[in-house]
Amino acid sequence: MDRGIYALVLENTGCTVRIGALGEREFSAGSHVYVGSARGSGGLARVERHLRLALRRDRPPRWHIDYLLLDPHFFPAAVVTAATDRDCECDLARSVAGPSVPGFGCSDCACPSHLFYRPGDPVTEIVAAFRGLDLDARITRIKNEGSEHRV
């Protein structure tokens, strides 16, 4: 599978979630955008791992994003991906920016956060951020039918 970067859009109701060492965090109802890198050996298959975890909720959390994927208040709504060999995850996070959860998903870089809040659907804005970095964005909408997710 291709390597690259992605932005995972999660919709949620207002709630409080404990995020490992970050502790409890309050989340406003709306959408949260998680910017991640998929440049490792599995490439963009990492996105599929996130979606499987959200569906099955059968493993303990390993990364910050896992805490949200395991919480019943959050569900995947869309993912925007781009194949690239460039190290541009942080550039994408800076392009998306805005209200965020401090320290989320950025323990291996100097960014303030990789999780951003939007009150509405942020996909058009995310695609523009990808294009601003000269990346060919691919959008996948996820239908949520009860506890079942369909791509």
N, C-alpha and C positions, 0 to 999 in steps of 0.2 A: 504494500500500500504506500501511496505517496506520503512524504513528510511535509509538514507545513505548520500552519497556525489556525486557530479557530476561535469563534465567539459562540458560547452556548447561552441561549436565552431561556431563562426559567421564569415561569409565571408563579405567583404565590399570593396567598392571603396574608394579611398582617399577622405576624407571629414573632416569637422569640425562640432562637435556636442556640444551643451550646456548640461552639465551633472549637473543639479541642482546646489547645493552650490559649487561644484568643478569648475564650470564655463565652458567656452569653451575649448575644447580639440581637437587637430588635430589627425586624425587617418590615418595612411598610408594604402594604398591598400594592401589587403592580408587577413589573418585570425587573429581573436582575440579569445582568450580562456578565458572564465570566469569560475572560480572555485567557486562552491557554496556548501552550506550545505542543506541537506533535512532531518534533524533530528527532525523537528517539527511534529505536529499532522498530517499534510497532507503527510508527507514523500516525496518520489520521485515524487509524483503528482505535486510537485512544478515545475518540468521540463515541464510538460504538460501545466501549467499556462503560462510559458515563451513562449512556442510555440504558444499557442492560442493568446497571446498578439501580437506576431510578425505577425500573420496572420490577425487578425481583426483590430489591432491598434485602439481599441475602448475605452480605459481607460486612464486616466492621469497616468504619471509615479509615482511610489511609492519608488522604489529602484534604485540605480545607473544603474543596468542592464536594467531596463525598458526604459531608455532614448535611449539605442542602439536598443532595440527591436522595439521601436516605430519609429525609423528613417528609411526612405526608402533606405538609402545606405547600411544598414546591413540586412543580412538574415541568419537564422540558417542553418548550413550545416551538423552538426553532434552533437551528445551528447554521452558522455561516463559516465556511471553510475556504482555505486557499492552499494549494500546494506551493511550497517554496523551500529553498535551501537557505534562505536568508534568516538571520537571527533578528526577527522583527516583532516578537511578541510584545516587548515593552513599548515599541513605537506604536503598536496598535492600541495598547492600554492607554497611552497618552492621547491618542486620537479620539478614543471613546470618552475617556475621562468623565467628569461630572460627579454628582453625589456618589459616594463609595463607602465600602466597609474597610476602614483602615487595617492594613496588614494582611488582608485576605488574599491568598494565592500568590504572594510575592516574597516568600521567605528566601528565595534564591536570587533576588535582584534588589535594586535600590528604589523600585517603584513604591508609591504610597499604598497602592491597591491594584488588584486585577479583577475586582467585582464592583460593578456599577449599577446604580438604580435608575429606572425610568418609570414614570407613572403609566405610560402606554406602550404600544408596540414599537420597539426600537430597531427593527430589522432594516428599514430603509436607511436609517442613520448609520448602522453598522456597515452596511454594504458601501456607503459613501466613504467611511473610514478605511475600508480595505482598498477601495479604488484610489484613495488619496495616497496610499503607499504603493501604488502600481501593482496591486495584487488582483488576480482574477477570482472574485468571490463566487462561491457556490452556495445557494440557499436551500436548506431542507426544512420544511415545515413539519411539525410533528403533531399528529392528531391524538388527543387524549380522550379516550372513551372509557370512563370509569377509571380503573387502575391499569388499563391496557394502553400502551403507546404504539402508534402506527406511523411509520415514516412514509 
